[in-house]
Amino acid sequence: MNAAELLARAVATLKASPALDHWQRDREEIEADDLLCFALGVEEVDPDEEVPPAVRRRFERFVARRAAGEPVQLIKGYATFRGLEILVRPGIFVPRDSTEFLAEQAIRRLRLRREPIAVDLACGGGTVGLAVAAEVPAAEVYGTDISELAIRVARRNARRLDLPNARFLRGDLYAALPRRLRGRVDVITLHPPYVAKGELRELPDEIRRFEPVHTLTDHSPDGLGLIQRAVAEAGVWLKRGGWLLIEVSPDRVRSVAAVMRRGGLRDVRSTVDRGFKVTRVLVGRWPG
């Protein structure tokens, strides 16, 4: 059986899976190709290549796991994020392509600053902070998370990628940050748990079964609890003219924007990556 035939079968399997959230056109083709490349140990698949039986069986196991809802990143053990290979482990929120836009928005603002300082709250395995540290090497980057596992993986990623300007600290939101950063931070990023407590059961299997609950919801009725806390304290840490950037789903834009405005942020607006319209990044500037 050649690669093209294998891929066609895999795509049909993924399209038929009720466990998957088919939010992007041709996502099944992208993921099937990614998994076959991983099984073969190559960067690009030749459609006419005959696939050895052992590799075929390995690929079919990967496809079965994906069809059951397991994210591709967990199957492979890593995610590629803005060109970086980020280790992924069970128990930590899985990095997704859509979050690259949050990192991009931070990087654009930091490149304009002298001796920039960035903070990524609820950092997970360090994805956004690592991208910022790699692309703005002059930046002093901090990531915080309440999960000890997440911080261990984030630190390991920083060592693997040789990014000494990225530091990861365990703590609840700002609590772990050095006090000397107060009033000096240029950009704060946050991809928060914004699912309302009562909406957890409505999530697709690939989210509900494979993501830690604390990365999905803060258990508040409206999903705004952690966001409200982050906004309320942002002014303590941001310098004048500094930015708070929050990634949310489109249905949360109005409520989160209202929280940001009530918290004293100016120029609050919603931005979107044309390639990934499933999320929005709300941006707000601290006055000054």
C-alpha positions, 0 to 999 in steps of 0.5 A: 500500500502506498502513502496516498492510499494510506492517507486517504483511509486515514482522512476518512477515519478522522472525518467520521470521528465524533470525538474530533472538533473539525474546526478548520477546513482540511484539518484531517488532511493536515493531521493525517499527513503530519502523523504519516511523516512522524511514523516514517521519520521524514519531513515530507511524504512521497504519495507514491512511496510504498509504506513498509508493513511495520510503519503502516501498522504504527501509523494506523495506531496513531490514526486510531488514537487521533480518532479517539480524540487524542491530540496529535501533539500528545501522540508525537510528544511535541508541538511545533510552535513558531518554528520551535519544537516544544515538548508536550506532556499529558497533564499540560494544556496542548499548544495549538497553532491558533495561539501563535497569534497571541505570541505574534501580537506580543512580539510586535509590541516588544520589538519596539521597546528598549530592554523589554520585559514580558510576562506570560500568565498560566504559561503551561509548558512555556509555549508563548514565553519561549516564542517571545524569548526566541524572537526578542532575545533582548527581552526578559521573559517570565512565565507563571503557572500553578502547576508544578508539572507545567513549570518543570516542562517549561524549564526543560523546554527553555534548556533544550532550546537554549533560551536563558532569557526565559524564566518559569516560576510556579505560582498563582498568576502574578504571585510568583513574580519578583517584586522588582518587576512592578510597574516595569512590564511591557507586555502581559499575555494570558490564554486563560481558562474561560469555559463556564463551569456548566459548559464543560460537558459541551466541549468536544472529546478531544478537549474534555478528555485530554486537557487538565480541567484547571486549564479549561475552567476556573469553575466560575459560572461565567468563566470570567473569574481568573480573567477578572483577577488578572485584569484587576492586578495588571496595572500594578505590573504594567508600565505606562503604555504597557499592554495586556493581551488575552486570548479567548473564543469569539463568544467571549469577546464582549464580556472580556472587553468589558472587564478590561475596560472596567479595569482601567485599560484603554484602546481595548479591541479584538484582533483576529488571525485571518488563518485561525478565526476560532480565537480572538486576542483582546488587546488593551493598553495601560494609560500613560 
